[in-house]
Amino acid sequence: MATDKDKGLVGGASDIVGGASDIVRGTTSGLGGGGPWHSPNSDVYHNNPSCQTGNSIAPENVQQGTGDKSLCGECEKLNSAGGPVGNLTGL
């Protein structure tokens, strides 16, 4: 089993995916576990933890809250795409 030190360098695909998830969680965990966040260098805020744009903000630029900005288009699409996952029968 790979240790934290090894994550992303050796091991299976699950280790690499886990390492990427840790990076994404690192961006939003600085916000106290969730809620909207923004960068002072942007005109939008983010509220979806799957938003690649929101997760690419440098940690030192992540600020909690909406900053009185508009919601990111990517977050908006991700939020509206929610719903049952894997419902292949349409029930």
Order of alpha helices (4+ residues) and beta strands (2+ residues): alpha-beta-beta-alpha-beta-beta-alpha
